[in-house]
Amino acid sequence: MNPVHSTLLSSVLLFTLRIQELVEACSCAPAHPQQLICDSALVIRAKISSEKVVPASDDPLDTHKMIRYEIKQIKMFKGFEKVKDVQYVYTPFDSSLCGVKLEANNKKQYLLTGQILNDGKVLIHLCNYIEPWDDLSLSQKKSLNQRYQMGCGCKITTCYMVPCSITTPNECLWTDWLIERKLYGHQAKHYACIKRSDGTCSWYRGGPPPEKEFTDISEP
């Protein structure tokens, strides 16, 4: 194996192992924020008012617990057709089951994404895109309204090493790890993969022209 490829692969494996150590048995595949938004049934901006540990089900033999967060919904970006106003979100009590720990002080605002269960409950976990609202870039906040969802028909592929090239017309290459050695870098914070009228997909930034073009990364 090429020494450069071997080093990059080792770095990626080390990164994955560290993630797994942090969340024990919970393991999440790396995904661009846009992909996580597209895969979620619900996307809202909210404050956390309180938290309470509750049974995971009505089954008395089920010993699992959930954390029920009472929230104050500020704005809904996705999920209108299923729910109107979200009062509670649920997450596994244990971080090993991908449970999410949030500050329930009614002060910090969060971007919450999750799934809507058959009984109408909203489930969130570590593999969803959950961030303090103030940590989002201006471009990310604007993209929540429509831009991310305009690209849900696109495929975002993570580049870990070169060569890394587009294999389908509706594909965008996510190069933050390759360029910055971190997943949620400049491209994740400032770009959206948008489908054009001809069916192809391309990175788009609402603002000044990008300093770098994220199109096709290959060996010289």
C-alpha positions as CSV (number, residue, x, y, z in Angstrom):
1,M,0.0,0.0,0.0
2,N,1.2,3.5,-0.7
3,P,2.7,5.0,2.5
4,V,0.6,8.1,2.2
5,H,-2.6,6.1,1.8
6,S,-1.5,3.9,4.8
7,T,-1.0,7.0,7.0
8,L,-4.3,8.5,6.0
9,L,-6.1,5.2,6.6
10,S,-4.6,4.9,10.0
11,S,-5.7,8.4,10.9
12,V,-9.2,7.7,9.8
13,L,-9.3,4.4,11.8
14,L,-7.9,6.2,14.9
15,F,-10.5,8.9,14.6
16,T,-13.3,6.3,14.4
17,L,-11.9,4.4,17.4
18,R,-11.8,7.6,19.5
19,I,-15.4,8.3,18.5
20,Q,-16.4,4.8,19.6
21,E,-14.5,5.2,22.9
22,L,-16.4,8.4,23.6
23,V,-19.8,6.9,23.1
24,E,-19.0,3.3,24.0
25,A,-21.3,1.1,22.0
26,C,-22.9,4.0,20.1
27,S,-21.4,4.2,16.6
28,C,-22.4,6.8,14.0
29,A,-21.3,6.9,10.4
30,P,-19.8,10.3,9.4
31,A,-22.3,12.4,7.5
32,H,-22.4,16.0,6.2
33,P,-24.9,18.2,8.0
34,Q,-27.0,18.4,4.9
35,Q,-27.3,14.6,4.7
36,L,-28.4,14.4,8.3
37,I,-31.0,17.1,7.7
38,C,-32.3,15.3,4.7
39,D,-32.5,11.9,6.6
40,S,-34.4,13.5,9.5
41,A,-38.2,13.6,9.7
42,L,-38.1,16.6,12.0
43,V,-35.8,19.7,12.2
44,I,-36.5,22.4,14.8
45,R,-34.9,25.2,16.7
46,A,-35.7,25.0,20.4
47,K,-34.9,25.6,24.1
48,I,-34.8,22.9,26.6
49,S,-37.1,23.7,29.6
50,S,-36.7,20.6,31.7
51,E,-35.7,16.9,31.7
52,K,-37.2,13.8,33.3
53,V,-36.2,10.1,33.3
54,V,-39.1,8.0,32.2
55,P,-39.7,4.3,31.2
56,A,-38.8,3.5,27.6
57,S,-42.1,1.6,27.2
58,D,-45.2,0.5,29.0
59,D,-43.8,-3.0,29.3
60,P,-43.1,-3.7,33.0
61,L,-40.3,-6.1,32.0
62,D,-38.5,-3.4,30.0
63,T,-35.9,-1.9,32.3
64,H,-34.6,0.6,29.8
65,K,-35.1,4.3,30.5
66,M,-35.5,7.4,28.4
67,I,-34.8,11.1,29.0
68,R,-37.8,13.2,28.2
69,Y,-36.9,16.7,27.4
70,E,-39.6,19.3,27.7
71,I,-38.8,21.9,25.0
72,K,-40.0,25.3,23.8
73,Q,-40.2,25.2,20.1
74,I,-38.9,28.4,18.4
75,K,-39.1,27.4,14.8
76,M,-39.8,24.3,12.7
77,F,-37.9,23.8,9.5
78,K,-39.1,20.3,8.6
79,G,-41.8,18.0,9.8
80,F,-44.9,20.2,9.3
81,E,-46.9,17.5,7.7
82,K,-46.6,15.2,10.8
83,V,-46.5,17.5,13.8
84,K,-47.4,21.1,14.4
85,D,-45.8,21.9,17.8
86,V,-43.3,19.7,19.6
87,Q,-43.5,19.8,23.4
88,Y,-41.3,16.8,24.2
89,V,-38.4,15.0,22.7
90,Y,-37.1,11.6,23.9
91,T,-33.6,10.2,23.9
92,P,-32.1,7.0,25.4
93,F,-30.9,7.4,29.0
94,D,-27.6,5.7,28.3
95,S,-24.9,7.3,26.0
96,S,-24.0,3.7,25.0
97,L,-27.4,3.6,23.3
98,C,-26.7,7.0,21.6
99,G,-28.5,9.1,24.2
100,V,-28.1,12.9,24.0
101,K,-27.3,15.1,26.9
102,L,-28.7,18.6,26.6
103,E,-28.6,21.6,28.9
104,A,-32.1,21.9,30.4
105,N,-31.9,25.5,31.6
106,N,-34.3,27.2,29.2
107,K,-31.4,29.4,28.0
108,K,-29.3,27.6,25.4
109,Q,-31.0,27.1,22.0
110,Y,-30.4,24.0,20.0
111,L,-30.9,22.8,16.5
112,L,-32.6,19.5,17.0
113,T,-33.2,16.8,14.3
114,G,-34.8,13.5,14.8
115,Q,-37.4,10.9,13.9
116,I,-41.1,10.8,14.6
117,L,-42.3,7.5,15.9
118,N,-45.6,5.8,15.1
119,D,-47.1,7.0,18.4
120,G,-46.1,10.6,17.6
121,K,-43.1,10.8,19.9
122,V,-40.0,12.6,18.7
123,L,-36.8,10.5,19.1
124,I,-33.3,12.1,19.0
125,H,-29.9,10.5,19.4
126,L,-26.2,11.1,18.9
127,C,-26.4,10.1,15.2
128,N,-28.8,13.0,14.5
129,Y,-27.5,16.5,13.8
130,I,-27.9,18.2,17.1
131,E,-25.9,21.4,17.7
132,P,-26.1,24.5,19.9
133,W,-27.8,27.2,17.8
134,D,-25.0,29.7,18.3
135,D,-22.4,27.1,17.0
136,L,-24.0,27.1,13.6
137,S,-22.6,29.3,10.9
138,L,-24.8,31.9,9.2
139,S,-24.7,29.9,6.0
140,Q,-26.0,26.8,7.9
141,K,-28.8,28.8,9.5
142,K,-29.9,30.1,6.1
143,S,-29.6,26.6,4.5
144,L,-32.1,25.2,7.0
145,N,-35.0,27.1,5.4
146,Q,-34.8,25.5,2.0
147,R,-31.3,25.1,0.6
148,Y,-30.4,21.8,2.3
149,Q,-33.7,20.3,1.3
150,M,-33.1,21.4,-2.4
151,G,-30.2,19.0,-2.4
152,C,-31.8,16.0,-0.8
153,G,-31.6,14.2,-4.2
154,C,-27.9,14.6,-4.2
155,K,-25.3,12.2,-2.9
156,I,-22.5,13.5,-0.6
157,T,-19.5,11.3,-0.5
158,T,-16.8,11.6,2.2
159,C,-13.2,11.8,0.9
160,Y,-10.7,10.2,3.2
161,M,-7.8,9.9,0.8
162,V,-6.7,10.6,-2.8
163,P,-7.7,9.7,-5.4
164,C,-11.3,10.8,-4.6
165,S,-13.5,11.5,-7.6
166,I,-17.1,11.8,-8.6
167,T,-18.7,8.6,-9.8
168,T,-22.2,9.9,-10.6
169,P,-23.5,13.2,-11.9
170,N,-25.6,13.9,-8.7
171,E,-22.6,13.5,-6.4
172,C,-20.7,16.1,-4.3
173,L,-17.3,15.3,-2.7
174,W,-17.0,16.2,1.0
175,T,-13.3,17.0,1.5
176,D,-13.1,18.5,5.0
177,W,-11.3,15.4,6.4
178,L,-8.9,15.3,3.5
179,I,-8.0,19.0,3.7
180,E,-8.4,19.9,7.3
181,R,-8.2,16.5,9.1
182,K,-11.6,17.1,10.7
183,L,-15.1,16.3,9.4
184,Y,-17.0,19.4,10.3
185,G,-14.7,22.0,8.8
186,H,-15.1,24.8,6.4
187,Q,-17.1,22.9,3.8
188,A,-19.6,21.5,6.2
189,K,-20.2,24.9,7.8
190,H,-20.5,27.0,4.7
191,Y,-21.6,24.8,1.7
192,A,-24.6,22.9,0.5
193,C,-24.8,20.4,-2.3
194,I,-27.5,21.6,-4.6
195,K,-29.1,19.9,-7.6
196,R,-29.0,21.9,-10.8
197,S,-31.6,22.0,-13.5
198,D,-29.7,19.5,-15.6
199,G,-29.8,16.9,-12.8
200,T,-26.1,17.3,-11.7
201,C,-25.2,18.4,-8.2
202,S,-22.6,20.9,-7.1
203,W,-21.5,22.7,-4.0
204,Y,-23.0,26.1,-3.4
205,R,-22.3,28.9,-1.0
206,G,-24.6,31.7,-0.5
207,G,-22.2,34.6,-0.4
208,P,-18.7,35.5,-1.8
209,P,-17.1,33.1,-4.3
210,P,-15.3,30.3,-2.5
211,E,-11.5,30.5,-2.1
212,K,-11.3,26.8,-2.9
213,E,-13.3,24.7,-5.3
214,F,-14.6,21.5,-3.9
215,T,-15.2,19.5,-7.1
216,D,-12.8,16.7,-7.9
217,I,-9.8,15.6,-5.8
218,S,-7.3,13.3,-7.5
219,E,-3.6,12.6,-7.4
220,P,-1.4,14.8,-9.6
